[in-house]
Amino acid sequence: MDDKCITAIDLARRADVKPTFLYDILNGKSQNPSAVRLAKVAEALGVSLSRLTHNDSYQSTVPGYALVHALQDVPSFEGNTVVPFSTVRREPHYFRESWLRERLHADAAGLRVFHIQSDCMTPTLSPRDLVLIDITQTHPSPPGIFVLLEHGALVAKRLEYASPRAHAIRVLCDNPTYTPSEYPAGALRIVGRVLWFSREI
């Protein structure tokens, strides 16, 4: 999609498929997508179905390293639209496969990279820090730092269940100028858990 300069939401409209269908494919959550819908997507992109389903540009070309894509789109609360939160094209990053597997216990297919934009987690995370997010982990058990969709923006915040029954989630910022808050568990759109970060000196 990047080389066609089209967002997931626009592609879904052109192909007459639900945006969540594309989102699941892009984030490795769809194991057996419909061939009919894939053909519609290929037609909308102006490529063959074969090229769409066997696109080597999404594979690592560096032996021993895994390609991790930038987080581009997230589904809305209703799950029937996709929110493209950035018009800036972010390049993917390569990580050593053995490090992902042995140190983070993570599979590259479920990981995304994202640049922090808010100061709510300073000094732990600062604006422009690069974080590695596991999009398969969307529940704060155990507690940790997560990226969530809040008021149309992606932000990193510390999340924990407010009670043993997990009916509410406490949202905390490490920056003391921000006030903690609490939400019903189903009210938050948690994108994934932050596993690692990198910072420029």
C-alpha positions as CSV (number, residue, x, y, z in Angstrom):
1,M,0.0,0.0,0.0
2,D,2.9,2.4,0.8
3,D,4.2,2.4,-2.8
4,K,0.6,3.1,-4.0
5,C,0.3,6.1,-1.5
6,I,-3.1,4.8,-0.2
7,T,-4.3,4.3,3.3
8,A,-6.0,1.2,4.5
9,I,-9.3,3.0,4.8
10,D,-9.2,4.3,1.2
11,L,-8.2,0.9,-0.1
12,A,-11.1,-0.8,1.8
13,R,-13.5,1.7,0.2
14,R,-12.1,1.1,-3.3
15,A,-12.1,-2.7,-2.8
16,D,-15.6,-2.8,-1.1
17,V,-14.3,-4.7,1.9
18,K,-14.4,-3.9,5.6
19,P,-11.4,-2.0,6.9
20,T,-11.0,-4.6,9.7
21,F,-10.3,-7.2,7.0
22,L,-7.3,-5.2,5.8
23,Y,-6.2,-4.4,9.3
24,D,-6.2,-8.0,10.4
25,I,-4.0,-8.9,7.3
26,L,-1.6,-6.1,7.8
27,N,-1.1,-6.9,11.5
28,G,-0.8,-10.7,11.0
29,K,-4.1,-11.5,12.7
30,S,-5.8,-13.2,9.7
31,Q,-4.6,-16.7,9.1
32,N,-6.9,-17.6,6.2
33,P,-8.3,-14.5,4.5
34,S,-11.1,-14.8,1.9
35,A,-9.7,-15.3,-1.7
36,V,-12.6,-13.4,-3.1
37,R,-11.9,-10.3,-0.9
38,L,-8.2,-10.6,-1.6
39,A,-8.9,-10.5,-5.3
40,K,-11.0,-7.3,-4.8
41,V,-8.0,-5.7,-2.9
42,A,-5.6,-6.7,-5.6
43,E,-7.9,-5.2,-8.3
44,A,-8.2,-2.0,-6.3
45,L,-4.4,-1.8,-6.0
46,G,-3.9,-2.6,-9.7
47,V,-1.8,-5.7,-9.1
48,S,-2.3,-9.4,-9.6
49,L,-3.6,-11.6,-6.8
50,S,-0.3,-13.5,-7.0
51,R,1.8,-10.4,-6.4
52,L,-0.5,-9.3,-3.6
53,T,-0.3,-12.7,-1.8
54,H,3.4,-13.3,-2.4
55,N,4.9,-9.8,-2.0
56,D,8.5,-10.4,-1.0
57,S,8.9,-6.7,0.1
58,Y,7.3,-7.7,3.4
59,Q,9.9,-10.3,4.1
60,S,13.3,-9.9,5.7
61,T,16.1,-9.7,3.2
62,V,18.8,-9.8,5.9
63,P,19.6,-13.3,7.1
64,G,19.0,-13.7,10.9
65,Y,17.0,-10.4,11.1
66,A,13.2,-9.9,11.1
67,L,11.5,-7.0,9.5
68,V,9.1,-5.0,11.9
69,H,6.8,-2.6,10.3
70,A,5.8,0.8,11.6
71,L,2.3,1.1,13.2
72,Q,0.2,2.7,10.6
73,D,-3.5,2.2,11.2
74,V,-5.6,1.1,14.2
75,P,-9.3,0.0,14.2
76,S,-11.8,2.4,15.8
77,F,-13.8,1.5,18.9
78,E,-16.6,0.2,16.8
79,G,-14.2,-2.0,14.8
80,N,-15.8,-1.1,11.4
81,T,-13.5,1.8,10.5
82,V,-9.7,2.3,10.4
83,V,-8.1,5.4,11.9
84,P,-5.0,6.4,9.9
85,F,-3.3,8.4,12.6
86,S,-0.3,9.6,10.6
87,T,0.3,10.8,7.1
88,V,4.1,10.5,7.6
89,R,5.5,7.3,6.1
90,R,7.5,5.5,8.7
91,E,10.2,3.1,7.5
92,P,10.2,-0.5,9.0
93,H,13.1,-1.6,11.2
94,Y,15.1,-4.8,11.3
95,F,15.7,-6.7,14.6
96,R,17.8,-9.7,15.3
97,E,15.4,-12.7,15.3
98,S,17.2,-14.5,18.1
99,W,17.0,-11.4,20.3
100,L,13.2,-11.0,19.7
101,R,12.7,-14.7,20.4
102,E,15.0,-15.2,23.4
103,R,15.0,-11.8,25.1
104,L,11.5,-10.4,24.3
105,H,9.7,-13.8,23.8
106,A,8.0,-12.2,20.8
107,D,7.2,-13.1,17.2
108,A,8.0,-10.4,14.7
109,A,4.6,-10.8,13.0
110,G,2.9,-9.4,16.1
111,L,5.3,-6.4,16.6
112,R,5.2,-2.8,15.4
113,V,7.4,0.2,15.9
114,F,6.1,3.6,16.9
115,H,7.6,7.0,17.7
116,I,6.4,8.5,21.0
117,Q,4.8,11.9,20.5
118,S,3.5,12.9,23.9
119,D,5.4,13.9,27.1
120,C,3.0,12.1,29.5
121,M,5.5,9.2,30.1
122,T,8.6,11.4,30.7
123,P,11.1,10.6,32.1
124,T,10.5,6.9,31.3
125,L,9.6,7.6,27.6
126,S,10.3,10.9,25.8
127,P,8.9,12.4,22.6
128,R,10.7,10.9,19.6
129,D,11.7,7.7,21.4
130,L,11.2,4.6,19.3
131,V,9.2,1.9,21.0
132,L,8.6,-1.7,20.0
133,I,5.0,-2.7,20.6
134,D,3.5,-6.2,20.8
135,I,0.0,-5.8,19.3
136,T,-1.0,-9.3,20.5
137,Q,-0.9,-8.1,24.1
138,T,-3.9,-5.9,24.7
139,H,-4.7,-6.6,28.4
140,P,-2.8,-5.0,31.3
141,S,-2.1,-8.3,33.1
142,P,0.6,-7.9,34.2
143,P,0.6,-4.1,34.5
144,G,2.9,-2.3,32.1
145,I,3.2,0.5,29.5
146,F,0.8,0.2,26.6
147,V,0.0,2.3,23.5
148,L,-3.6,3.2,23.3
149,L,-5.9,5.2,21.1
150,E,-7.1,8.2,23.2
151,H,-9.1,11.1,21.7
152,G,-8.0,10.2,18.2
153,A,-4.3,10.1,19.1
154,L,-1.9,7.2,19.9
155,V,-0.3,7.7,23.3
156,A,1.8,5.5,25.6
157,K,0.6,5.2,29.2
158,R,1.0,2.9,32.1
159,L,-2.0,0.6,32.6
160,E,-3.1,-1.7,35.4
161,Y,-6.3,-3.3,36.5
162,A,-7.9,-1.2,39.3
163,S,-9.5,-4.2,41.0
164,P,-8.9,-8.0,41.1
165,R,-12.1,-8.6,39.0
166,A,-10.6,-6.5,36.1
167,H,-13.7,-4.4,35.6
168,A,-11.8,-1.1,35.5
169,I,-8.4,-0.1,34.2
170,R,-6.3,2.6,35.9
171,V,-4.4,4.9,33.4
172,L,-1.2,6.5,34.8
173,C,1.4,8.8,33.4
174,D,5.0,8.9,34.8
175,N,4.9,12.7,34.2
176,P,3.5,14.1,37.5
177,T,1.7,17.0,35.7
178,Y,-0.8,14.5,34.3
179,T,-3.7,13.2,36.5
180,P,-4.4,9.5,36.8
181,S,-7.7,8.3,35.5
182,E,-9.8,5.2,35.6
183,Y,-12.0,3.6,32.8
184,P,-14.3,0.6,32.4
185,A,-12.2,-2.2,30.9
186,G,-14.1,-2.2,27.7
187,A,-13.9,1.6,27.1
188,L,-10.1,1.7,26.3
189,R,-8.8,0.9,22.8
190,I,-5.5,-0.7,23.7
191,V,-3.2,-1.2,20.7
192,G,-0.4,-3.2,22.3
193,R,2.2,-3.5,25.1
194,V,5.5,-1.6,24.9
195,L,8.3,-4.2,25.1
196,W,11.4,-2.1,24.4
197,F,12.5,1.5,23.5
198,S,15.4,3.3,21.9
199,R,16.4,6.9,22.4
200,E,18.7,9.3,20.5
201,I,21.6,10.8,22.6
